[in-house]
Amino acid sequence: MNAITLDQAINTALQLPPDQQDMLIDILSKRRIEHSRQEIMTDARQSIADFREGLFRALSVEEVVAELHRAAEDYLPVVVQATYLNDYKIKVAFDNGEEKIADCAKWLKGEIFEPLKDKSYFQRFFVDGWSISWPNGADIDPETLYEESEPA
C-alpha cells in the first residue's frame, strides 16, 4: 500500500461535498476517541498490574496536596463546545466551566487561515477534542483561545 502525505489526504477530503466532509470529520473524531479509550485501558491495566506487584508507595497527605497543586498549575482547559456568534466571533466553552468569546479575526493570518476569511467557510469550524478546527486543517491553539479571549 502506498502511503499518502497529510497534505494529499486533506486535499482529497476538500474535494468531497460539504456533507461528506462533515461525515469524515465525525468518523475521525470517533476513531480518535476510541483510540484514546484504548490507550487509557492499556494504561489502566498496566497500573493495576504495577499495583498488584507492589510498585506503588503510599503518599502522605502533604505529598498528595503538593501533587494536586502542581497538576492544577499545569492544567490547560480544553474546548468542549463552540458556537458561532457573528463575524469571526465564536463562543467557546471550556471543560472547566468557563465560557469565552473568541474574536478570531486577529488570528486569520497565513496561508492555512486564508480560506477562513470567507465567513461561510469560517462557520464550518468544529470542536476537535481540545480546540476548534476547520476542514482544511487550520486550528487555533486552546491555550491561545483560553488566554486571549474575553469572558462571555
VMD Tcl script that builds the backbone (N, CA, C; Angstrom):
set m [mol new atoms 456]
animate dup $m
set s [atomselect $m all]
$s set {name element resname resid chain x y z} {
  {N N MET 1 A 0.842 -1.175 0.000}
  {CA C MET 1 A 0.000 0.000 0.000}
  {C C MET 1 A 0.890 1.242 0.000}
  {N N ASN 2 A 0.576 2.188 -0.865}
  {CA C ASN 2 A 1.338 3.429 -0.931}
  {C C ASN 2 A 0.833 4.409 0.112}
  {N N ALA 3 A 1.751 5.000 0.844}
  {CA C ALA 3 A 1.388 6.000 1.843}
  {C C ALA 3 A 1.151 7.329 1.145}
  {N N ILE 4 A 0.203 8.093 1.671}
  {CA C ILE 4 A -0.023 9.429 1.143}
  {C C ILE 4 A 0.337 10.425 2.236}
  {N N THR 5 A 0.648 11.631 1.819}
  {CA C THR 5 A 1.010 12.662 2.788}
  {C C THR 5 A -0.254 13.259 3.386}
  {N N LEU 6 A -0.080 13.961 4.491}
  {CA C LEU 6 A -1.211 14.631 5.136}
  {C C LEU 6 A -1.816 15.660 4.186}
  {N N ASP 7 A -0.977 16.400 3.468}
  {CA C ASP 7 A -1.488 17.389 2.511}
  {C C ASP 7 A -2.340 16.727 1.432}
  {N N GLN 8 A -1.904 15.568 0.940}
  {CA C GLN 8 A -2.677 14.858 -0.072}
  {C C GLN 8 A -4.023 14.422 0.490}
  {N N ALA 9 A -4.024 13.932 1.719}
  {CA C ALA 9 A -5.272 13.493 2.348}
  {C C ALA 9 A -6.223 14.672 2.528}
  {N N ILE 10 A -5.698 15.797 2.977}
  {CA C ILE 10 A -6.529 16.987 3.183}
  {C C ILE 10 A -7.080 17.487 1.855}
  {N N ASN 11 A -6.231 17.545 0.836}
  {CA C ASN 11 A -6.698 17.997 -0.483}
  {C C ASN 11 A -7.773 17.080 -1.038}
  {N N THR 12 A -7.617 15.787 -0.840}
  {CA C THR 12 A -8.634 14.834 -1.291}
  {C C THR 12 A -9.930 15.059 -0.529}
  {N N ALA 13 A -9.828 15.234 0.794}
  {CA C ALA 13 A -11.017 15.460 1.618}
  {C C ALA 13 A -11.728 16.750 1.227}
  {N N LEU 14 A -10.966 17.773 0.859}
  {CA C LEU 14 A -11.573 19.052 0.479}
  {C C LEU 14 A -12.334 18.972 -0.841}
  {N N GLN 15 A -12.083 17.928 -1.612}
  {CA C GLN 15 A -12.805 17.753 -2.870}
  {C C GLN 15 A -14.167 17.094 -2.645}
  {N N LEU 16 A -14.390 16.567 -1.454}
  {CA C LEU 16 A -15.675 15.962 -1.123}
  {C C LEU 16 A -16.733 17.042 -0.930}
  {N N PRO 17 A -18.000 16.697 -1.139}
  {CA C PRO 17 A -19.069 17.659 -0.830}
  {C C PRO 17 A -19.068 17.959 0.673}
  {N N PRO 18 A -19.536 19.144 1.062}
  {CA C PRO 18 A -19.506 19.531 2.479}
  {C C PRO 18 A -20.122 18.506 3.431}
  {N N ASP 19 A -21.238 17.881 3.036}
  {CA C ASP 19 A -21.863 16.907 3.947}
  {C C ASP 19 A -20.963 15.687 4.152}
  {N N GLN 20 A -20.244 15.289 3.103}
  {CA C GLN 20 A -19.326 14.164 3.250}
  {C C GLN 20 A -18.087 14.567 4.045}
  {N N GLN 21 A -17.660 15.829 3.917}
  {CA C GLN 21 A -16.555 16.323 4.752}
  {C C GLN 21 A -16.960 16.257 6.223}
  {N N ASP 22 A -18.198 16.666 6.512}
  {CA C ASP 22 A -18.688 16.621 7.891}
  {C C ASP 22 A -18.735 15.182 8.405}
  {N N MET 23 A -19.161 14.265 7.543}
  {CA C MET 23 A -19.190 12.845 7.934}
  {C C MET 23 A -17.776 12.344 8.220}
  {N N LEU 24 A -16.823 12.724 7.379}
  {CA C LEU 24 A -15.429 12.321 7.570}
  {C C LEU 24 A -14.892 12.857 8.886}
  {N N ILE 25 A -15.188 14.104 9.188}
  {CA C ILE 25 A -14.763 14.700 10.460}
  {C C ILE 25 A -15.352 13.923 11.622}
  {N N ASP 26 A -16.626 13.570 11.525}
  {CA C ASP 26 A -17.291 12.811 12.586}
  {C C ASP 26 A -16.631 11.443 12.762}
  {N N ILE 27 A -16.335 10.781 11.663}
  {CA C ILE 27 A -15.681 9.464 11.717}
  {C C ILE 27 A -14.303 9.585 12.369}
  {N N LEU 28 A -13.530 10.592 11.947}
  {CA C LEU 28 A -12.190 10.779 12.520}
  {C C LEU 28 A -12.260 11.085 14.012}
  {N N SER 29 A -13.223 11.905 14.406}
  {CA C SER 29 A -13.373 12.213 15.834}
  {C C SER 29 A -13.695 10.963 16.631}
  {N N LYS 30 A -14.608 10.157 16.111}
  {CA C LYS 30 A -14.992 8.927 16.819}
  {C C LYS 30 A -13.823 7.955 16.891}
  {N N ARG 31 A -13.046 7.848 15.826}
  {CA C ARG 31 A -11.889 6.952 15.851}
  {C C ARG 31 A -10.823 7.455 16.816}
  {N N ARG 32 A -10.641 8.781 16.871}
  {CA C ARG 32 A -9.681 9.352 17.814}
  {C C ARG 32 A -10.099 9.073 19.254}
  {N N ILE 33 A -11.390 9.222 19.526}
  {CA C ILE 33 A -11.909 8.939 20.864}
  {C C ILE 33 A -11.701 7.470 21.202}
  {N N GLU 34 A -11.996 6.587 20.258}
  {CA C GLU 34 A -11.816 5.149 20.503}
  {C C GLU 34 A -10.344 4.826 20.733}
  {N N HIS 35 A -9.459 5.449 19.967}
  {CA C HIS 35 A -8.016 5.239 20.167}
  {C C HIS 35 A -7.608 5.699 21.562}
  {N N SER 36 A -8.119 6.851 21.988}
  {CA C SER 36 A -7.811 7.351 23.335}
  {C C SER 36 A -8.323 6.390 24.392}
  {N N ARG 37 A -9.516 5.857 24.185}
  {CA C ARG 37 A -10.068 4.882 25.140}
  {C C ARG 37 A -9.171 3.657 25.246}
  {N N GLN 38 A -8.678 3.200 24.108}
  {CA C GLN 38 A -7.794 2.040 24.111}
  {C C GLN 38 A -6.506 2.338 24.868}
  {N N GLU 39 A -5.938 3.543 24.667}
  {CA C GLU 39 A -4.728 3.926 25.391}
  {C C GLU 39 A -4.986 3.992 26.895}
  {N N ILE 40 A -6.121 4.555 27.279}
  {CA C ILE 40 A -6.473 4.643 28.705}
  {C C ILE 40 A -6.629 3.246 29.292}
  {N N MET 41 A -7.281 2.345 28.549}
  {CA C MET 41 A -7.477 0.984 29.031}
  {C C MET 41 A -6.129 0.274 29.211}
  {N N THR 42 A -5.237 0.454 28.262}
  {CA C THR 42 A -3.904 -0.152 28.365}
  {C C THR 42 A -3.155 0.398 29.575}
  {N N ASP 43 A -3.200 1.727 29.758}
  {CA C ASP 43 A -2.540 2.349 30.914}
  {C C ASP 43 A -3.151 1.858 32.220}
  {N N ALA 44 A -4.471 1.733 32.260}
  {CA C ALA 44 A -5.137 1.269 33.478}
  {C C ALA 44 A -4.730 -0.161 33.804}
  {N N ARG 45 A -4.688 -0.998 32.787}
  {CA C ARG 45 A -4.275 -2.396 33.023}
  {C C ARG 45 A -2.850 -2.464 33.560}
  {N N GLN 46 A -1.971 -1.636 32.996}
  {CA C GLN 46 A -0.586 -1.616 33.470}
  {C C GLN 46 A -0.507 -1.100 34.903}
  {N N SER 47 A -1.290 -0.085 35.216}
  {CA C SER 47 A -1.298 0.461 36.576}
  {C C SER 47 A -1.799 -0.575 37.576}
  {N N ILE 48 A -2.822 -1.320 37.202}
  {CA C ILE 48 A -3.344 -2.371 38.087}
  {C C ILE 48 A -2.276 -3.444 38.305}
  {N N ALA 49 A -1.601 -3.836 37.228}
  {CA C ALA 49 A -0.536 -4.840 37.353}
  {C C ALA 49 A 0.583 -4.317 38.248}
  {N N ASP 50 A 0.966 -3.052 38.062}
  {CA C ASP 50 A 2.009 -2.455 38.906}
  {C C ASP 50 A 1.572 -2.421 40.367}
  {N N PHE 51 A 0.295 -2.086 40.594}
  {CA C PHE 51 A -0.230 -2.044 41.961}
  {C C PHE 51 A -0.153 -3.430 42.597}
  {N N ARG 52 A -0.570 -4.436 41.849}
  {CA C ARG 52 A -0.558 -5.805 42.382}
  {C C ARG 52 A 0.854 -6.293 42.685}
  {N N GLU 53 A 1.824 -5.772 41.948}
  {CA C GLU 53 A 3.219 -6.149 42.185}
  {C C GLU 53 A 3.853 -5.316 43.301}
  {N N GLY 54 A 3.081 -4.394 43.865}
  {CA C GLY 54 A 3.588 -3.588 44.959}
  {C C GLY 54 A 4.520 -2.475 44.530}
  {N N LEU 55 A 4.388 -2.004 43.296}
  {CA C LEU 55 A 5.292 -0.975 42.783}
  {C C LEU 55 A 4.890 0.448 43.176}
  {N N PHE 56 A 3.713 0.595 43.797}
  {CA C PHE 56 A 3.293 1.922 44.244}
  {C C PHE 56 A 3.632 2.089 45.716}
  {N N ARG 57 A 3.993 3.296 46.096}
  {CA C ARG 57 A 4.226 3.563 47.515}
  {C C ARG 57 A 3.148 4.523 47.997}
  {N N ALA 58 A 2.808 4.419 49.236}
  {CA C ALA 58 A 1.809 5.305 49.825}
  {C C ALA 58 A 2.371 6.713 49.918}
  {N N LEU 59 A 1.537 7.694 49.658}
  {CA C LEU 59 A 1.942 9.091 49.759}
  {C C LEU 59 A 1.324 9.709 50.999}
  {N N SER 60 A 2.043 10.635 51.569}
  {CA C SER 60 A 1.490 11.374 52.705}
  {C C SER 60 A 0.466 12.369 52.181}
  {N N VAL 61 A -0.365 12.888 53.069}
  {CA C VAL 61 A -1.348 13.897 52.689}
  {C C VAL 61 A -0.636 15.106 52.089}
  {N N GLU 62 A 0.473 15.495 52.676}
  {CA C GLU 62 A 1.221 16.650 52.184}
  {C C GLU 62 A 1.713 16.419 50.756}
  {N N GLU 63 A 2.175 15.199 50.472}
  {CA C GLU 63 A 2.658 14.884 49.121}
  {C C GLU 63 A 1.505 14.909 48.120}
  {N N VAL 64 A 0.356 14.396 48.525}
  {CA C VAL 64 A -0.815 14.393 47.638}
  {C C VAL 64 A -1.251 15.829 47.347}
  {N N VAL 65 A -1.325 16.665 48.372}
  {CA C VAL 65 A -1.726 18.061 48.186}
  {C C VAL 65 A -0.726 18.785 47.283}
  {N N ALA 66 A 0.554 18.572 47.511}
  {CA C ALA 66 A 1.574 19.206 46.671}
  {C C ALA 66 A 1.432 18.764 45.213}
  {N N GLU 67 A 1.175 17.484 44.993}
  {CA C GLU 67 A 0.997 16.962 43.629}
  {C C GLU 67 A -0.242 17.564 42.972}
  {N N LEU 68 A -1.319 17.695 43.720}
  {CA C LEU 68 A -2.541 18.312 43.186}
  {C C LEU 68 A -2.299 19.772 42.816}
  {N N HIS 69 A -1.557 20.487 43.632}
  {CA C HIS 69 A -1.236 21.884 43.318}
  {C C HIS 69 A -0.399 21.979 42.046}
  {N N ARG 70 A 0.583 21.097 41.893}
  {CA C ARG 70 A 1.403 21.100 40.667}
  {C C ARG 70 A 0.543 20.807 39.441}
  {N N ALA 71 A -0.345 19.838 39.566}
  {CA C ALA 71 A -1.209 19.478 38.439}
  {C C ALA 71 A -2.141 20.636 38.084}
  {N N ALA 72 A -2.692 21.304 39.086}
  {CA C ALA 72 A -3.605 22.423 38.837}
  {C C ALA 72 A -2.888 23.575 38.149}
  {N N GLU 73 A -1.640 23.823 38.514}
  {CA C GLU 73 A -0.877 24.910 37.898}
  {C C GLU 73 A -0.584 24.629 36.433}
  {N N ASP 74 A -0.392 23.367 36.085}
  {CA C ASP 74 A -0.053 22.986 34.718}
  {C C ASP 74 A -1.285 22.734 33.852}
  {N N TYR 75 A -2.458 22.709 34.449}
  {CA C TYR 75 A -3.675 22.342 33.720}
  {C C TYR 75 A -4.076 23.420 32.733}
  {N N LEU 76 A -4.384 23.012 31.522}
  {CA C LEU 76 A -4.874 23.911 30.496}
  {C C LEU 76 A -6.259 23.435 30.065}
  {N N PRO 77 A -7.286 24.249 30.286}
  {CA C PRO 77 A -8.631 23.835 29.878}
  {C C PRO 77 A -8.703 23.576 28.378}
  {N N VAL 78 A -9.561 22.646 27.998}
  {CA C VAL 78 A -9.766 22.328 26.587}
  {C C VAL 78 A -11.189 22.701 26.183}
  {N N VAL 79 A -11.383 22.912 24.913}
  {CA C VAL 79 A -12.678 23.307 24.376}
  {C C VAL 79 A -13.611 22.098 24.343}
  {N N VAL 80 A -14.824 22.286 24.860}
  {CA C VAL 80 A -15.817 21.218 24.815}
  {C C VAL 80 A -17.018 21.578 23.948}
  {N N GLN 81 A -17.190 22.884 23.687}
  {CA C GLN 81 A -18.301 23.310 22.848}
  {C C GLN 81 A -17.948 24.654 22.230}
  {N N ALA 82 A -18.428 24.882 21.019}
  {CA C ALA 82 A -18.187 26.159 20.343}
  {C C ALA 82 A -19.416 26.517 19.520}
  {N N THR 83 A -19.798 27.792 19.600}
  {CA C THR 83 A -20.987 28.264 18.909}
  {C C THR 83 A -20.647 29.530 18.128}
  {N N TYR 84 A -21.013 29.542 16.854}
  {CA C TYR 84 A -20.777 30.730 16.036}
  {C C TYR 84 A -21.683 31.855 16.519}
  {N N LEU 85 A -21.126 33.059 16.635}
  {CA C LEU 85 A -21.905 34.225 17.044}
  {C C LEU 85 A -22.151 35.146 15.854}
  {N N ASN 86 A -21.090 35.789 15.368}
  {CA C ASN 86 A -21.182 36.685 14.213}
  {C C ASN 86 A -19.771 37.025 13.757}
  {N N ASP 87 A -19.680 37.618 12.593}
  {CA C ASP 87 A -18.379 37.974 12.015}
  {C C ASP 87 A -17.396 36.815 12.201}
  {N N TYR 88 A -16.326 37.052 12.943}
  {CA C TYR 88 A -15.346 35.994 13.209}
  {C C TYR 88 A -15.333 35.646 14.698}
  {N N LYS 89 A -16.479 35.800 15.334}
  {CA C LYS 89 A -16.577 35.548 16.772}
  {C C LYS 89 A -17.240 34.199 17.053}
  {N N ILE 90 A -16.636 33.502 17.993}
  {CA C ILE 90 A -17.114 32.187 18.405}
  {C C ILE 90 A -17.201 32.175 19.926}
  {N N LYS 91 A -18.321 31.693 20.444}
  {CA C LYS 91 A -18.447 31.493 21.888}
  {C C LYS 91 A -17.883 30.116 22.185}
  {N N VAL 92 A -16.893 30.076 23.068}
  {CA C VAL 92 A -16.172 28.841 23.350}
  {C C VAL 92 A -16.404 28.449 24.807}
  {N N ALA 93 A -16.821 27.197 25.032}
  {CA C ALA 93 A -16.985 26.658 26.384}
  {C C ALA 93 A -15.830 25.703 26.654}
  {N N PHE 94 A -15.224 25.846 27.828}
  {CA C PHE 94 A -14.086 25.013 28.216}
  {C C PHE 94 A -14.510 23.976 29.253}
  {N N ASP 95 A -13.702 22.938 29.387}
  {CA C ASP 95 A -14.057 21.851 30.299}
  {C C ASP 95 A -13.994 22.234 31.779}
  {N N ASN 96 A -13.522 23.423 32.087}
  {CA C ASN 96 A -13.516 23.883 33.476}
  {C C ASN 96 A -14.759 24.719 33.784}
  {N N GLY 97 A -15.701 24.788 32.820}
  {CA C GLY 97 A -16.947 25.518 33.008}
  {C C GLY 97 A -16.919 26.960 32.524}
  {N N GLU 98 A -15.759 27.478 32.206}
  {CA C GLU 98 A -15.669 28.864 31.737}
  {C C GLU 98 A -16.126 28.970 30.291}
  {N N GLU 99 A -16.738 30.112 29.978}
  {CA C GLU 99 A -17.123 30.412 28.607}
  {C C GLU 99 A -16.476 31.729 28.211}
  {N N LYS 100 A -15.978 31.772 26.978}
  {CA C LYS 100 A -15.298 32.974 26.494}
  {C C LYS 100 A -15.738 33.263 25.062}
  {N N ILE 101 A -15.549 34.519 24.675}
  {CA C ILE 101 A -15.821 34.943 23.300}
  {C C ILE 101 A -14.483 35.128 22.597}
  {N N ALA 102 A -14.268 34.342 21.569}
  {CA C ALA 102 A -13.029 34.430 20.798}
  {C C ALA 102 A -13.297 35.224 19.525}
  {N N ASP 103 A -12.626 36.360 19.395}
  {CA C ASP 103 A -12.682 37.126 18.152}
  {C C ASP 103 A -11.499 36.656 17.313}
  {N N CYS 104 A -11.764 35.746 16.416}
  {CA C CYS 104 A -10.709 35.054 15.675}
  {C C CYS 104 A -10.102 35.882 14.544}
  {N N ALA 105 A -10.677 37.039 14.259}
  {CA C ALA 105 A -10.168 37.851 13.142}
  {C C ALA 105 A -8.676 38.121 13.287}
  {N N LYS 106 A -8.221 38.337 14.501}
  {CA C LYS 106 A -6.805 38.680 14.717}
  {C C LYS 106 A -5.864 37.504 14.446}
  {N N TRP 107 A -6.403 36.301 14.374}
  {CA C TRP 107 A -5.560 35.120 14.157}
  {C C TRP 107 A -5.603 34.615 12.708}
  {N N LEU 108 A -6.365 35.263 11.849}
  {CA C LEU 108 A -6.525 34.780 10.473}
  {C C LEU 108 A -5.399 35.291 9.579}
  {N N LYS 109 A -4.190 34.890 9.901}
  {CA C LYS 109 A -3.011 35.285 9.135}
  {C C LYS 109 A -2.296 34.037 8.667}
  {N N GLY 110 A -1.749 34.080 7.489}
  {CA C GLY 110 A -1.020 32.948 6.943}
  {C C GLY 110 A -1.877 32.146 5.978}
  {N N GLU 111 A -1.200 31.336 5.190}
  {CA C GLU 111 A -1.844 30.594 4.104}
  {C C GLU 111 A -2.945 29.656 4.597}
  {N N ILE 112 A -2.707 28.946 5.709}
  {CA C ILE 112 A -3.690 27.970 6.197}
  {C C ILE 112 A -4.992 28.651 6.615}
  {N N PHE 113 A -4.908 29.922 7.049}
  {CA C PHE 113 A -6.098 30.632 7.515}
  {C C PHE 113 A -6.801 31.413 6.411}
  {N N GLU 114 A -6.216 31.496 5.228}
  {CA C GLU 114 A -6.787 32.276 4.130}
  {C C GLU 114 A -8.236 31.867 3.814}
  {N N PRO 115 A -8.544 30.551 3.693}
  {CA C PRO 115 A -9.939 30.173 3.392}
  {C C PRO 115 A -10.932 30.617 4.466}
  {N N LEU 116 A -10.471 30.800 5.702}
  {CA C LEU 116 A -11.356 31.167 6.806}
  {C C LEU 116 A -11.835 32.606 6.721}
  {N N LYS 117 A -11.203 33.396 5.870}
  {CA C LYS 117 A -11.642 34.782 5.698}
  {C C LYS 117 A -13.001 34.843 5.009}
  {N N ASP 118 A -13.370 33.767 4.316}
  {CA C ASP 118 A -14.719 33.620 3.776}
  {C C ASP 118 A -15.604 33.198 4.948}
  {N N LYS 119 A -16.518 34.056 5.352}
  {CA C LYS 119 A -17.296 33.804 6.572}
  {C C LYS 119 A -18.112 32.510 6.503}
  {N N SER 120 A -18.566 32.137 5.316}
  {CA C SER 120 A -19.321 30.880 5.230}
  {C C SER 120 A -18.397 29.690 5.502}
  {N N TYR 121 A -17.152 29.771 5.080}
  {CA C TYR 121 A -16.191 28.700 5.381}
  {C C TYR 121 A -15.766 28.775 6.850}
  {N N PHE 122 A -15.588 29.986 7.355}
  {CA C PHE 122 A -15.221 30.172 8.761}
  {C C PHE 122 A -16.220 29.445 9.670}
  {N N GLN 123 A -17.495 29.502 9.309}
  {CA C GLN 123 A -18.550 28.923 10.139}
  {C C GLN 123 A -18.539 27.388 10.137}
  {N N ARG 124 A -17.674 26.776 9.372}
  {CA C ARG 124 A -17.603 25.307 9.301}
  {C C ARG 124 A -16.651 24.730 10.352}
  {N N PHE 125 A -16.292 25.527 11.359}
  {CA C PHE 125 A -15.408 25.039 12.413}
  {C C PHE 125 A -16.076 23.902 13.178}
  {N N PHE 126 A -15.271 23.148 13.884}
  {CA C PHE 126 A -15.775 22.059 14.715}
  {C C PHE 126 A -14.839 21.892 15.910}
  {N N VAL 127 A -15.360 21.304 16.966}
  {CA C VAL 127 A -14.541 21.002 18.141}
  {C C VAL 127 A -13.839 19.686 17.859}
  {N N ASP 128 A -12.515 19.690 17.940}
  {CA C ASP 128 A -11.735 18.505 17.563}
  {C C ASP 128 A -11.258 17.674 18.751}
  {N N GLY 129 A -11.771 17.956 19.913}
  {CA C GLY 129 A -11.359 17.192 21.082}
  {C C GLY 129 A -10.614 18.025 22.096}
  {N N TRP 130 A -10.043 19.136 21.661}
  {CA C TRP 130 A -9.346 20.014 22.603}
  {C C TRP 130 A -9.406 21.481 22.179}
  {N N SER 131 A -9.719 21.749 20.929}
  {CA C SER 131 A -9.770 23.117 20.440}
  {C C SER 131 A -10.790 23.207 19.318}
  {N N ILE 132 A -10.703 24.277 18.519}
  {CA C ILE 132 A -11.553 24.385 17.333}
  {C C ILE 132 A -10.681 24.271 16.095}
  {N N SER 133 A -11.223 23.602 15.090}
  {CA C SER 133 A -10.501 23.352 13.839}
  {C C SER 133 A -11.446 23.564 12.673}
  {N N TRP 134 A -10.855 23.578 11.480}
  {CA C TRP 134 A -11.617 23.710 10.248}
  {C C TRP 134 A -11.247 22.562 9.315}
  {N N PRO 135 A -12.087 22.281 8.329}
  {CA C PRO 135 A -11.831 21.150 7.426}
  {C C PRO 135 A -10.494 21.202 6.693}
  {N N ASN 136 A -9.917 22.389 6.494}
  {CA C ASN 136 A -8.649 22.480 5.771}
  {C C ASN 136 A -7.445 22.208 6.668}
  {N N GLY 137 A -7.676 21.907 7.956}
  {CA C GLY 137 A -6.578 21.620 8.875}
  {C C GLY 137 A -6.183 22.781 9.757}
  {N N ALA 138 A -6.751 23.955 9.510}
  {CA C ALA 138 A -6.458 25.111 10.366}
  {C C ALA 138 A -7.049 24.876 11.751}
  {N N ASP 139 A -6.355 25.351 12.761}
  {CA C ASP 139 A -6.892 25.307 14.118}
  {C C ASP 139 A -6.281 26.435 14.929}
  {N N ILE 140 A -6.869 26.670 16.081}
  {CA C ILE 140 A -6.349 27.691 16.986}
  {C C ILE 140 A -6.012 26.986 18.287}
  {N N ASP 141 A -4.812 27.197 18.734}
  {CA C ASP 141 A -4.312 26.569 19.944}
  {C C ASP 141 A -5.256 26.822 21.114}
  {N N PRO 142 A -5.608 25.791 21.903}
  {CA C PRO 142 A -6.532 26.001 23.022}
  {C C PRO 142 A -5.994 26.991 24.053}
  {N N GLU 143 A -4.692 27.025 24.241}
  {CA C GLU 143 A -4.101 27.976 25.178}
  {C C GLU 143 A -4.343 29.409 24.699}
  {N N THR 144 A -4.197 29.635 23.395}
  {CA C THR 144 A -4.454 30.960 22.820}
  {C C THR 144 A -5.921 31.320 23.000}
  {N N LEU 145 A -6.815 30.390 22.694}
  {CA C LEU 145 A -8.251 30.655 22.861}
  {C C LEU 145 A -8.565 31.010 24.307}
  {N N TYR 146 A -8.002 30.261 25.230}
  {CA C TYR 146 A -8.309 30.452 26.635}
  {C C TYR 146 A -7.736 31.766 27.176}
  {N N GLU 147 A -6.496 32.046 26.832}
  {CA C GLU 147 A -5.825 33.208 27.418}
  {C C GLU 147 A -6.118 34.525 26.704}
  {N N GLU 148 A -6.463 34.479 25.421}
  {CA C GLU 148 A -6.619 35.716 24.670}
  {C C GLU 148 A -8.070 36.064 24.342}
  {N N SER 149 A -9.020 35.257 24.807}
  {CA C SER 149 A -10.439 35.540 24.553}
  {C C SER 149 A -11.045 36.269 25.746}
  {N N GLU 150 A -12.150 36.947 25.490}
  {CA C GLU 150 A -12.841 37.716 26.532}
  {C C GLU 150 A -13.876 36.843 27.223}
  {N N PRO 151 A -14.099 37.071 28.510}
  {CA C PRO 151 A -15.159 36.324 29.208}
  {C C PRO 151 A -16.511 36.543 28.531}
  {N N ALA 152 A -17.325 35.500 28.501}
  {CA C ALA 152 A -18.645 35.600 27.850}
  {C C ALA 152 A -19.615 36.375 28.739}
}
mol reanalyze $m
mol bondsrecalc $m
mol representation Tube
mol addrep $m
